[in-house]
Amino acid sequence: MEVKKSVIAAIASAVNLYLTSEQEALMAMQQMARAERPQTLTGLWAIAGRKQAMDIRWTWQMRICR
């Protein structure tokens, strides 16, 4: 059986095109997933404020128990 180089080249280019399109589709899905994620914009001052509020509440709870 004789193998033609043009047929092998056509098959290889078709497989390469398929793999490239699959990779592009995967990258597009990942970018959409990143865009859908909510961005949390919490700073250190906000975290410190919540911590302080929790500490104040904890001290009041400890005073009530006495």
DOKOL-5840 format. One record per atom (N, C-alpha, C): x, y, z; atom name. Coordinates in nm, 2 decimals, always signed. Each point is the difference from the previous one (the first is absolute). Example, Ala and Ser with C-alpha at 12.3 -4.5 7.8 and 13.67 -1.06 7.14 Angstrom:
<atoms>
+--------+--------+--------+------+
:      X :      Y :      Z : name :
+--------+--------+--------+------+
:  +1.32 :  -0.57 :  +0.78 :    N :
:  -0.09 :  +0.12 :  +0.00 :   CA :
:  +0.09 :  +0.12 :  +0.00 :    C :
:  -0.04 :  +0.11 :  -0.07 :    N :
:  +0.09 :  +0.11 :  +0.00 :   CA :
:  -0.08 :  +0.11 :  +0.08 :    C :
+--------+--------+--------+------+
</atoms>
This chain:
<atoms>
+--------+--------+--------+------+
:      X :      Y :      Z : name :
+--------+--------+--------+------+
:  +0.08 :  -0.12 :  +0.00 :    N :
:  -0.08 :  +0.12 :  +0.00 :   CA :
:  +0.09 :  +0.12 :  +0.00 :    C :
:  -0.03 :  +0.09 :  -0.09 :    N :
:  +0.08 :  +0.12 :  -0.01 :   CA :
:  -0.06 :  +0.12 :  +0.08 :    C :
:  +0.08 :  +0.07 :  +0.07 :    N :
:  -0.05 :  +0.11 :  +0.09 :   CA :
:  +0.03 :  +0.13 :  -0.07 :    C :
:  -0.10 :  +0.08 :  -0.02 :    N :
:  +0.02 :  +0.13 :  -0.07 :   CA :
:  +0.04 :  +0.10 :  +0.10 :    C :
:  +0.10 :  +0.08 :  -0.03 :    N :
:  +0.04 :  +0.11 :  +0.09 :   CA :
:  -0.11 :  +0.11 :  +0.01 :    C :
:  -0.07 :  +0.02 :  -0.10 :    N :
:  -0.11 :  +0.10 :  +0.00 :   CA :
:  -0.11 :  -0.04 :  +0.09 :    C :
:  -0.03 :  -0.13 :  +0.01 :    N :
:  -0.11 :  -0.04 :  +0.09 :   CA :
:  +0.05 :  +0.01 :  +0.14 :    C :
:  +0.12 :  -0.04 :  +0.03 :    N :
:  +0.05 :  +0.01 :  +0.13 :   CA :
:  +0.01 :  +0.15 :  +0.05 :    C :
:  +0.04 :  +0.09 :  -0.09 :    N :
:  +0.00 :  +0.14 :  +0.03 :   CA :
:  -0.14 :  +0.05 :  +0.03 :    C :
:  -0.10 :  -0.04 :  -0.08 :    N :
:  -0.14 :  +0.04 :  +0.02 :   CA :
:  -0.05 :  -0.04 :  +0.14 :    C :
:  +0.03 :  -0.13 :  +0.03 :    N :
:  -0.05 :  -0.05 :  +0.13 :   CA :
:  +0.07 :  +0.07 :  +0.11 :    C :
:  +0.13 :  +0.02 :  -0.01 :    N :
:  +0.07 :  +0.07 :  +0.11 :   CA :
:  -0.05 :  +0.14 :  +0.02 :    C :
:  -0.02 :  +0.07 :  -0.11 :    N :
:  -0.05 :  +0.14 :  +0.01 :   CA :
:  -0.14 :  +0.00 :  +0.06 :    C :
:  -0.09 :  -0.10 :  -0.03 :    N :
:  -0.13 :  +0.00 :  +0.05 :   CA :
:  +0.00 :  -0.03 :  +0.15 :    C :
:  +0.09 :  -0.09 :  +0.05 :    N :
:  +0.01 :  -0.03 :  +0.14 :   CA :
:  +0.05 :  +0.12 :  +0.07 :    C :
:  +0.10 :  +0.07 :  -0.06 :    N :
:  +0.06 :  +0.12 :  +0.06 :   CA :
:  -0.11 :  +0.11 :  +0.02 :    C :
:  -0.08 :  +0.02 :  -0.11 :    N :
:  -0.11 :  +0.10 :  +0.01 :   CA :
:  -0.10 :  -0.04 :  +0.11 :    C :
:  -0.03 :  -0.12 :  +0.01 :    N :
:  -0.10 :  -0.05 :  +0.10 :   CA :
:  +0.06 :  +0.03 :  +0.14 :    C :
:  +0.12 :  -0.04 :  +0.03 :    N :
:  +0.06 :  +0.03 :  +0.13 :   CA :
:  +0.01 :  +0.14 :  +0.03 :    C :
:  +0.04 :  +0.08 :  -0.10 :    N :
:  +0.01 :  +0.15 :  +0.02 :   CA :
:  -0.14 :  +0.06 :  +0.04 :    C :
:  -0.10 :  -0.04 :  -0.07 :    N :
:  -0.14 :  +0.05 :  +0.03 :   CA :
:  -0.05 :  -0.05 :  +0.13 :    C :
:  +0.04 :  -0.12 :  +0.04 :    N :
:  -0.04 :  -0.04 :  +0.14 :   CA :
:  +0.07 :  +0.08 :  +0.11 :    C :
:  +0.13 :  +0.03 :  -0.03 :    N :
:  +0.07 :  +0.07 :  +0.10 :   CA :
:  -0.05 :  +0.15 :  +0.01 :    C :
:  -0.04 :  +0.06 :  -0.11 :    N :
:  -0.05 :  +0.13 :  +0.00 :   CA :
:  -0.14 :  +0.00 :  +0.07 :    C :
:  -0.08 :  -0.10 :  -0.02 :    N :
:  -0.13 :  -0.01 :  +0.07 :   CA :
:  +0.02 :  -0.01 :  +0.15 :    C :
:  +0.10 :  -0.08 :  +0.04 :    N :
:  +0.03 :  -0.02 :  +0.14 :   CA :
:  +0.04 :  +0.13 :  +0.06 :    C :
:  +0.09 :  +0.07 :  -0.07 :    N :
:  +0.04 :  +0.13 :  +0.06 :   CA :
:  -0.11 :  +0.10 :  +0.01 :    C :
:  -0.09 :  +0.00 :  -0.10 :    N :
:  -0.12 :  +0.09 :  +0.00 :   CA :
:  -0.09 :  -0.03 :  +0.12 :    C :
:  -0.02 :  -0.13 :  +0.03 :    N :
:  -0.08 :  -0.04 :  +0.11 :   CA :
:  +0.06 :  +0.04 :  +0.13 :    C :
:  +0.14 :  -0.01 :  +0.01 :    N :
:  +0.07 :  +0.04 :  +0.13 :   CA :
:  -0.01 :  +0.15 :  +0.02 :    C :
:  +0.01 :  +0.08 :  -0.11 :    N :
:  -0.02 :  +0.14 :  +0.01 :   CA :
:  -0.14 :  +0.04 :  +0.04 :    C :
:  -0.10 :  -0.06 :  -0.05 :    N :
:  -0.14 :  +0.02 :  +0.04 :   CA :
:  -0.02 :  -0.03 :  +0.15 :    C :
:  +0.06 :  -0.11 :  +0.05 :    N :
:  -0.01 :  -0.04 :  +0.14 :   CA :
:  +0.07 :  +0.11 :  +0.09 :    C :
:  +0.11 :  +0.05 :  -0.05 :    N :
:  +0.07 :  +0.10 :  +0.08 :   CA :
:  -0.09 :  +0.13 :  +0.01 :    C :
:  -0.06 :  +0.03 :  -0.11 :    N :
:  -0.08 :  +0.12 :  -0.01 :   CA :
:  -0.13 :  -0.01 :  +0.09 :    C :
:  -0.05 :  -0.12 :  +0.01 :    N :
:  -0.12 :  -0.02 :  +0.08 :   CA :
:  +0.02 :  +0.00 :  +0.15 :    C :
:  +0.13 :  -0.02 :  +0.04 :    N :
:  +0.03 :  -0.01 :  +0.15 :   CA :
:  -0.01 :  +0.14 :  +0.06 :    C :
:  -0.07 :  +0.02 :  +0.11 :    N :
:  -0.01 :  +0.13 :  +0.06 :   CA :
:  +0.14 :  +0.04 :  +0.06 :    C :
:  +0.03 :  +0.12 :  -0.03 :    N :
:  +0.13 :  +0.06 :  +0.05 :   CA :
:  -0.02 :  +0.05 :  +0.14 :    C :
:  +0.08 :  -0.05 :  +0.10 :    N :
:  -0.01 :  +0.05 :  +0.13 :   CA :
:  +0.09 :  +0.12 :  +0.02 :    C :
:  -0.05 :  +0.11 :  +0.04 :    N :
:  +0.08 :  +0.12 :  +0.02 :   CA :
:  +0.01 :  +0.03 :  +0.15 :    C :
:  +0.05 :  -0.08 :  +0.08 :    N :
:  +0.02 :  +0.03 :  +0.14 :   CA :
:  +0.14 :  +0.04 :  +0.03 :    C :
:  +0.01 :  +0.11 :  +0.07 :    N :
:  +0.13 :  +0.05 :  +0.03 :   CA :
:  +0.04 :  -0.03 :  +0.15 :    C :
:  +0.11 :  +0.03 :  +0.04 :    N :
:  +0.05 :  -0.03 :  +0.13 :   CA :
:  -0.08 :  +0.08 :  +0.11 :    C :
:  -0.04 :  +0.13 :  -0.04 :    N :
:  -0.07 :  +0.08 :  +0.09 :   CA :
:  -0.14 :  -0.06 :  +0.03 :    C :
:  -0.07 :  -0.06 :  -0.10 :    N :
:  -0.13 :  -0.06 :  +0.02 :   CA :
:  +0.02 :  -0.13 :  +0.08 :    C :
:  +0.10 :  -0.07 :  -0.02 :    N :
:  +0.02 :  -0.12 :  +0.08 :   CA :
:  +0.03 :  +0.04 :  +0.15 :    C :
:  +0.08 :  +0.10 :  +0.02 :    N :
:  +0.03 :  +0.05 :  +0.13 :   CA :
:  -0.12 :  +0.05 :  +0.07 :    C :
:  -0.09 :  +0.07 :  -0.07 :    N :
:  -0.12 :  +0.05 :  +0.06 :   CA :
:  -0.10 :  -0.11 :  +0.04 :    C :
:  -0.01 :  -0.11 :  -0.08 :    N :
:  -0.08 :  -0.11 :  +0.04 :   CA :
:  +0.05 :  -0.07 :  +0.12 :    C :
:  +0.13 :  -0.02 :  +0.00 :    N :
:  +0.07 :  -0.06 :  +0.11 :   CA :
:  -0.02 :  +0.08 :  +0.13 :    C :
:  +0.01 :  +0.13 :  -0.01 :    N :
:  -0.02 :  +0.08 :  +0.12 :   CA :
:  -0.15 :  -0.01 :  +0.05 :    C :
:  -0.09 :  +0.00 :  -0.09 :    N :
:  -0.14 :  -0.02 :  +0.03 :   CA :
:  -0.03 :  -0.13 :  +0.07 :    C :
:  +0.06 :  -0.11 :  -0.05 :    N :
:  -0.01 :  -0.13 :  +0.07 :   CA :
:  +0.06 :  +0.00 :  +0.13 :    C :
:  +0.12 :  +0.07 :  +0.02 :    N :
:  +0.06 :  +0.00 :  +0.13 :   CA :
:  -0.08 :  +0.08 :  +0.10 :    C :
:  -0.06 :  +0.11 :  -0.04 :    N :
:  -0.09 :  +0.08 :  +0.09 :   CA :
:  -0.12 :  -0.09 :  +0.04 :    C :
:  -0.06 :  -0.07 :  -0.09 :    N :
:  -0.11 :  -0.08 :  +0.03 :   CA :
:  +0.04 :  -0.11 :  +0.10 :    C :
:  +0.11 :  -0.06 :  -0.02 :    N :
:  +0.05 :  -0.11 :  +0.08 :   CA :
:  +0.02 :  +0.06 :  +0.15 :    C :
:  +0.06 :  +0.12 :  +0.01 :    N :
:  +0.02 :  +0.05 :  +0.13 :   CA :
:  -0.13 :  +0.03 :  +0.07 :    C :
:  -0.10 :  +0.05 :  -0.07 :    N :
:  -0.13 :  +0.01 :  +0.06 :   CA :
:  -0.07 :  -0.13 :  +0.04 :    C :
:  +0.02 :  -0.10 :  -0.08 :    N :
:  -0.05 :  -0.13 :  +0.04 :   CA :
:  +0.07 :  -0.05 :  +0.13 :    C :
:  +0.12 :  +0.02 :  +0.01 :    N :
:  +0.08 :  -0.05 :  +0.12 :   CA :
:  -0.05 :  +0.08 :  +0.12 :    C :
:  -0.03 :  +0.13 :  -0.01 :    N :
:  -0.04 :  +0.08 :  +0.11 :   CA :
:  -0.14 :  -0.05 :  +0.05 :    C :
:  -0.09 :  -0.04 :  -0.10 :    N :
:  -0.13 :  -0.04 :  +0.04 :   CA :
:  +0.00 :  -0.13 :  +0.07 :    C :
:  +0.09 :  -0.08 :  -0.03 :    N :
:  +0.01 :  -0.14 :  +0.07 :   CA :
:  +0.04 :  +0.01 :  +0.14 :    C :
:  +0.06 :  +0.11 :  +0.05 :    N :
:  +0.05 :  +0.01 :  +0.13 :   CA :
:  -0.11 :  +0.02 :  +0.10 :    C :
+--------+--------+--------+------+
</atoms>
